[in-house]
Each structure stands twice: as structure tokens, then as C-alpha cells.
Amino acid sequence: MIGADVRNLLSANDRIAAANRERFARWGAYVVNLMSAPGAGKTTILERTLTALHGRYRLAVIEGDVRGSYDRDRLRAVADVPVLQINTEVAYGGECHLDALMIANGIADVDLPGTDLIFIENVGNLVCPAEFDVGEDSKVMVASVTEGEDKPLKYPLMYSVCEVLLLNKIDIATAVGFDRATFLINCRSVNPALTVIDVSARTGEGIPTWLNWLTSNIPARS
Amino acid sequence: MIGADVRNLLSANDRIAAANRERFARWGAYVVNLMSAPGAGKTTILERTLTALHGRYRLAVIEGDVRGSYDRDRLRAVADVPVLQINTEVAYGGECHLDALMIANGIADVDLPGTDLIFIENVGNLVCPAEFDVGEDSKVMVASVTEGEDKPLKYPLMYSVCEVLLLNKIDIATAVGFDRATFLINCRSVNPALTVIDVSARTGEGIPTWLNWLTSNIPARS
């Protein structure tokens, strides 16, 4: 990020994000911005989440990737949920994150009045996605035990802007020598209010706790 | 990345990278730009690499992080090797990658005439570090088996600009259900010439093969 140009860019982003947020609120759609490093398990967690909530809520997903639509295709196979793909390479010059304008363009294709809960799966990156408000209600991150205990200290903005952290692959924590206590100390040092939920997208462990957090935050349908 | 401003920025970066490269060549310093997603294992691989090559080569490391100097401190504990820290948060507005100017500024503090081999540990990110030439001789990436088989297709620029891929945590490939054959097919589809070396920074498996690649690429001392 470089000087005044970028400050203006972020200010423009914030204005568009505010408009997105107003629009989501008007239609009663709760929006989760899901972020992580590459391979932490966002898509697999979404597969479980969509499967569990399908039928109870009217769902939609916005997929952000530099290139390709592999995750969209995976999620479409799970349940009859609309999944929209944003590729940053083609339309947006290869950006390493989603921004509010991309979401504003994307949600033009989402049936907002007919949707209760929208998941935005951001580009896999622990730096810039944290800087760009897209108008979401909640920022949620996934961290994998395989990434190590030091990541909250090295990517402090991401860990500080999120309200929930899904600590994924907890089933192999022992096998990879993950020191959970140290990780939590590091999390708290940058974000004392962070809610940490241990999950395994593979085994399903902890997913009910995540669903409980999620559904208790979604406003009741009017 | 956005339009003409960014094209100018990349062009400016390339000019500075060319000057870095000329300077490295003049002093006979071979430079490796090491990149990966967060937590793939760059630092642990560097610990093993420095330990093995210390005494045989005159080494230096440039550490890139958004914030902190945890990796620098880890590497300094390994061997008597100069390790220089670049924090993108303080001086460079929180950039998600290293660029040629940061390296030009950083190497002012490196004894180039007294150095044979410099490792640049880039910011953990599979997108933007691939876009910025810093004047290195080789781009090397680390991928962890825990990241999944699809990452070459989702981060094609990173996989295509690197000449070597260290496939790390190979000791837990079976435990995490990693499909190596599919991963290699995906690698080849974006970079047919990519050299893939299976390693485990934890057990040391494959590290001799990596060291062999590395030392056979370093020019003989004059």
C-alpha cells in the first residue's frame, strides 16, 4: 500500500462498502466475509455449513479467486445454493483480495430479497483482505493448525479485525505438534475479544458450535 | 492491481530489480527469493539450509514480514549468519509482498563482497510476491501438502514463475489425504518445467536433494 493514492482508494472502498451494507440490511441479508491463508479449509467448512443450513435459511455464496471456479463448482455440488464467482484476474487486474466494488458488482446477480445469509469466500491471503471492508456483517477467519502458532503475531491485522476464528484441522493438531495454548496467547495479544472455535472440516468436530454461533447472529426472519 | 498506475509501478520495480541483479552479479552473490503461503514452512526449511551450508558458503538472509522479527530471531539462533529484517508495515504501508526497492534499501546493510548466497524470505502470500521481481537469481516456492492439490490452479502465477517447488510436510501427506499425483498434474498444467522436490523440514527428508539443487546452481567462488 502506497501513500495518498491508497488512502483515497481505501476511502472510496469504505463508501462503497457502506452502500453495500445498507443494501444488505434493507433486504435482511446477513453477510459473512470468510478469510484465511490458502488451504486453511474455507471451502470445506462452507460445504459443511451449506449442507447443514440448507432448507433452514435461504443461502447464497460469493466466491473470490484470482483465477478459476473450482470452489464454486465444489459448492454447487453440495446443495442447491446459488454460488457466484468473482475472478480478480480477469476483471480486476489480479487483485489479492476482494474489495467493496467487486462485491457491489457481484451482488447485482444475487436475489437479495430472497436471501437470508450470504457467505463471501475471500481470496486466500492473510494480508490485504483484512484491509478491505466489503460491507459484511461479520468477518470470520479460518486458521489451520498446520500454519503454526506464530501467525497472529505476523498477520496481526487479519487476526484483529475478525470476531470469530475457526481453528481448523484440529484433528491433526497433535500429529503436527501444534501448541494450542501458545497460539491462543498470541491471538489474545492482538485481539482479546476473538472467539476461537476448534473445528475439523474433515471429521465435522466443532462444526455444530460454529453453526450455533452463526445462527444465533442471524436476525430472525420478518 | 489497478490500471496504468500499477503498470508504471511494476515498470519502476523492474528497473530497480535490474539494478539489484546487476549489483548481485558484480559481487558474485547468488540470490534465492523464497515464497509460499503463510505457514508452509519457509523458515524451518531455511533453518535446515543454513545449518547445512554454514561454513561452506558465506550466507545472508533478508526476512520480509508485515510485522515482527520472529523468523529473524529463529534464524539468528541457528548459525552465525547475518539476518536482516524488512517490515512492510512500518516503512512501506503494510505491503503484502517484498518489492525491488525494499530489497535495494535492505542490501545496503549486507556485506555483498563477503557473501556467496542470499536467501530472501518473502511475505507469506501466494499472490503478489509472484508479481514483483526483486533481482533474484532464482524464485523458489514452498507448498505444504496440507494446502491441498488445487492450489496451482488457483494461484497460477506463483506456480508458473518459480523454477523449484519444495513440497513440504511430505511426512504427513498420507495422514492429510494429499493426492500427490493430482497435485503434480496441476503443477505441470501451469508450469511444465517446474522442478518438484519432496521435503519434510521436520524430519529432514529430501533436504539433501534441495541442497544439491541449490549448491549446483551457485557459481564457484572466484
Boltz contact constraints between the chains, C-beta under 6 A:
constraints:
  - contact:
      token1: [A, 1]
      token2: [B, 93]
      max_distance: 6.0
  - contact:
      token1: [A, 1]
      token2: [B, 94]
      max_distance: 6.0
  - contact:
      token1: [A, 2]
      token2: [B, 93]
      max_distance: 6.0
  - contact:
      token1: [A, 37]
      token2: [B, 37]
      max_distance: 6.0
  - contact:
      token1: [A, 37]
      token2: [B, 38]
      max_distance: 6.0
  - contact:
      token1: [A, 38]
      token2: [B, 37]
      max_distance: 6.0
  - contact:
      token1: [A, 38]
      token2: [B, 126]
      max_distance: 6.0
  - contact:
      token1: [A, 38]
      token2: [B, 147]
      max_distance: 6.0
  - contact:
      token1: [A, 38]
      token2: [B, 151]
      max_distance: 6.0
  - contact:
      token1: [A, 39]
      token2: [B, 147]
      max_distance: 6.0
  - contact:
      token1: [A, 39]
      token2: [B, 148]
      max_distance: 6.0
  - contact:
      token1: [A, 65]
      token2: [B, 154]
      max_distance: 6.0
  - contact:
      token1: [A, 67]
      token2: [B, 156]
      max_distance: 6.0
  - contact:
      token1: [A, 68]
      token2: [B, 153]
      max_distance: 6.0
  - contact:
      token1: [A, 68]
      token2: [B, 154]
      max_distance: 6.0
  - contact:
      token1: [A, 70]
      token2: [B, 150]
      max_distance: 6.0
  - contact:
      token1: [A, 93]
      token2: [B, 1]
      max_distance: 6.0
  - contact:
      token1: [A, 93]
      token2: [B, 2]
      max_distance: 6.0
  - contact:
      token1: [A, 94]
      token2: [B, 1]
      max_distance: 6.0
  - contact:
      token1: [A, 96]
      token2: [B, 127]
      max_distance: 6.0
  - contact:
      token1: [A, 96]
      token2: [B, 128]
      max_distance: 6.0
  - contact:
      token1: [A, 125]
      token2: [B, 125]
      max_distance: 6.0
  - contact:
      token1: [A, 125]
      token2: [B, 127]
      max_distance: 6.0
  - contact:
      token1: [A, 126]
      token2: [B, 38]
      max_distance: 6.0
  - contact:
      token1: [A, 127]
      token2: [B, 96]
      max_distance: 6.0
  - contact:
      token1: [A, 127]
      token2: [B, 125]
      max_distance: 6.0
  - contact:
      token1: [A, 128]
      token2: [B, 96]
      max_distance: 6.0
  - contact:
      token1: [A, 146]
      token2: [B, 146]
      max_distance: 6.0
  - contact:
      token1: [A, 147]
      token2: [B, 38]
      max_distance: 6.0
  - contact:
      token1: [A, 147]
      token2: [B, 39]
      max_distance: 6.0
  - contact:
      token1: [A, 148]
      token2: [B, 39]
      max_distance: 6.0
  - contact:
      token1: [A, 150]
      token2: [B, 70]
      max_distance: 6.0
  - contact:
      token1: [A, 151]
      token2: [B, 38]
      max_distance: 6.0
  - contact:
      token1: [A, 153]
      token2: [B, 68]
      max_distance: 6.0
  - contact:
      token1: [A, 154]
      token2: [B, 65]
      max_distance: 6.0
  - contact:
      token1: [A, 154]
      token2: [B, 68]
      max_distance: 6.0
  - contact:
      token1: [A, 156]
      token2: [B, 67]
      max_distance: 6.0
  - contact:
      token1: [A, 175]
      token2: [B, 175]
      max_distance: 6.0
